[in-house]
């Protein structure tokens, strides 16, 4: 999202990265017809190596890749809005007007993109879509840092669409699939169907609360179950002919009982996932800690859109 495309000749696939003053997290992936591949991934500690972003980019030979910068959770807002009935070329302008009272900064200071939610032909309901809004200064800063470091940035992506790309790997043709991810202090549930993101919901319960041994774990699990049930109920109201096949819980570095709790509490099929089952990493592959830390980088590296809306 928030994207544009370069058409220089690059290594096939996408190099997804996020960076700050101390480190770069990254993954390079390629979506293929059989089993999608992750070619390289990891974290580069800029402090330990006494490098800045430009020197690291040169050492990593990032000029060979089509690069996608992944925004962090607090960098943007994802807003559910009614789709305006306007021609496609006027869509973003109409969306900007719709969200002007939903963001905490002036809409003229916002970079806005849209994610369409497919309509279900058999059910008459309001056509909804997601608006992605981020401050201009943040987007401009990201672009400027990449340009100064000679990183060939093509797209700025968000965790929701990256998570969709992971969930696609677990889909079947007839039913939707839900995927739940826990960062340290927040969670994100998405629902996919036939490669499209139909629903995304963020909640303020994270790994710190749901990990085994944490204080008040049982209460946190109950809150997670409530959030998931609300998400499933909303999805069912909007898309009644699309059943949710199962809920997947993304890898975590510490043990949780989320999947088992959801099975018992909600009576749904829920399971923990290991990305090594659906992605080709090579001989060993990442452990659960690295799968968790780079989860959305892996997803962003599997993007397949040819252009943003």
BELRAKA-V404664 format. One record per pair of residues at least 12 apart in sequence whose ideal C-beta (glycine too) atoms are under 8 Angstrom apart, sorted by the first residue. I is the first residue (numbers start at 1). GAP is how many residues later the second one is. Records with the same first field share a line. If there is no record, write none. Layout:
I->GAP + GAP
This chain:
1->112 + 114 + 131 + 154 + 155 + 156 + 157 + 160 + 307
2->69 + 74 + 109 + 111 + 130 + 132 + 137 + 153 + 154 + 155 + 156 + 306
3->65 + 110 + 151 + 152 + 153 + 154 + 302 + 304 + 305
4->150 + 151 + 304
5->149 + 150 + 301 + 302
6->60 + 146 + 148
8->144
10->54 + 55 + 56 + 142
11->17 + 53 + 54 + 55
12->18
13->15 + 16 + 17 + 18 + 24 + 26 + 52 + 53 + 288
14->14 + 15 + 16 + 51 + 52 + 53 + 54 + 141 + 286 + 287 + 288 + 289
15->12 + 13 + 47 + 50 + 51 + 52 + 53 + 286
16->12 + 13 + 51 + 52 + 53 + 54 + 141 + 146 + 280 + 281 + 282 + 283 + 284 + 285 + 287
17->45 + 50 + 51 + 52 + 53 + 134 + 280
18->51 + 52 + 53 + 54 + 279
19->34 + 50 + 126
21->25
22->23 + 24 + 25
23->20 + 21 + 22 + 23 + 24
24->19 + 20 + 22 + 29 + 32 + 36
25->17 + 18 + 268 + 269 + 272
26->14 + 15 + 16 + 17 + 18 + 34 + 268 + 271
27->13 + 14 + 15 + 267 + 270 + 271 + 273 + 274
28->12 + 13 + 37 + 273
29->250 + 269 + 272 + 273
30->271 + 272
31->134 + 271 + 272 + 273
35->243 + 244 + 245
36->133 + 242 + 243 + 244 + 266
37->242 + 243 + 244
38->241 + 242 + 243 + 260 + 263
41->240 + 245 + 249 + 253 + 256 + 257
42->248 + 252
43->250 + 251
44->12 + 16
52->97
53->92 + 95 + 96 + 98
54->94 + 95 + 96
56->93
57->92 + 93 + 94
58->92
62->87 + 88 + 89 + 90
63->87 + 88 + 89
65->87
66->86 + 88
67->79 + 84 + 85 + 86 + 87 + 88
68->85 + 86 + 87 + 88 + 89 + 232 + 233 + 235
69->73 + 77 + 84 + 86 + 87 + 88
70->87 + 88 + 89 + 92 + 226 + 227 + 230
71->63 + 71 + 85 + 86 + 87 + 88
73->86 + 110 + 113 + 129
75->59 + 63
76->56 + 57 + 58 + 62 + 82
77->25 + 26 + 55 + 56 + 57
78->37 + 52 + 53 + 54 + 80 + 82 + 122 + 124
79->20 + 23 + 24 + 51 + 52 + 53 + 54
80->48 + 49 + 50
81->14 + 17 + 18 + 21 + 47 + 48 + 49 + 50
82->16 + 44 + 45 + 46
83->33 + 43 + 44 + 45 + 46
84->14
88->221
91->23 + 218
92->20 + 21 + 22 + 217
95->17 + 19 + 34 + 36
96->14 + 16
98->33
99->13 + 32 + 34
103->30
105->30
109->26 + 27 + 28
110->23 + 24 + 25 + 26
111->22 + 23 + 24 + 25 + 28
112->19 + 20 + 21
113->18 + 19 + 195 + 196
114->15 + 16 + 17 + 18 + 195
115->14 + 15 + 16 + 17 + 45 + 46 + 82 + 194
116->13 + 193
117->12 + 13 + 79 + 80 + 81 + 82
118->75 + 78 + 80
120->118 + 119 + 120 + 121 + 122
122->119
123->115 + 116 + 117 + 118
125->113
128->110
130->30 + 67 + 70
132->26
139->17
142->14
143->13
155->148 + 153
157->143 + 146
159->22 + 29 + 137 + 140
160->28 + 30 + 37 + 40
161->36 + 138 + 139 + 142
162->133 + 134 + 135 + 136 + 137 + 138 + 141
163->16 + 18 + 25 + 27 + 37 + 87 + 132 + 133 + 136
164->26 + 28 + 32 + 33 + 135
165->134 + 135 + 137 + 138 + 139
166->13 + 84 + 109 + 129 + 132 + 133 + 136
167->12 + 23 + 25 + 81
168->24 + 27 + 134
169->109 + 110
170->78 + 103 + 108
171->21 + 22 + 23 + 24
172->73
173->21
174->69 + 71
175->18 + 67 + 68 + 69 + 70
176->15 + 16 + 17 + 22 + 59 + 63 + 66 + 67 + 68 + 69
177->14 + 15 + 16 + 67 + 68 + 69 + 70 + 71
178->12 + 13 + 14 + 50 + 53 + 54 + 66 + 68 + 69 + 70
179->12 + 13 + 68 + 69 + 70 + 71
180->44 + 48 + 67 + 68 + 69 + 70 + 78
181->69 + 114 + 115
182->23 + 24 + 25 + 28 + 68 + 70 + 74 + 76
183->23 + 24
184->22 + 23 + 24
185->19 + 21 + 22 + 23
186->16 + 17 + 18 + 19 + 20
187->15 + 16 + 17 + 18 + 19 + 37 + 40
188->12 + 13 + 14 + 15
189->12 + 14 + 38 + 39 + 42
191->40 + 44 + 53
193->46 + 49
198->37 + 40 + 41 + 44
199->32 + 35 + 36 + 39
201->26 + 29 + 30
203->20 + 21 + 24
205->15 + 18 + 19 + 22
207->45 + 46 + 47 + 49
209->14
210->14 + 46 + 48
211->41 + 43 + 44 + 45
212->42 + 43 + 44 + 45
213->41
221->36 + 37 + 40 + 44
222->43
224->34 + 37 + 38
225->36 + 37 + 40 + 41
228->19 + 34 + 38
229->37
232->12 + 34 + 36
244->24
245->24
246->22 + 23 + 24 + 25
247->12 + 15 + 21 + 22 + 23 + 24
248->22 + 23 + 24 + 25
249->13 + 21 + 22 + 23 + 24
250->23 + 41 + 42 + 45
251->21 + 22 + 23 + 24 + 37 + 40 + 41 + 44
252->36 + 40
253->35 + 36 + 39 + 40
258->12 + 14
259->12 + 13
274->14 + 17
275->16 + 20 + 23
276->15
279->19
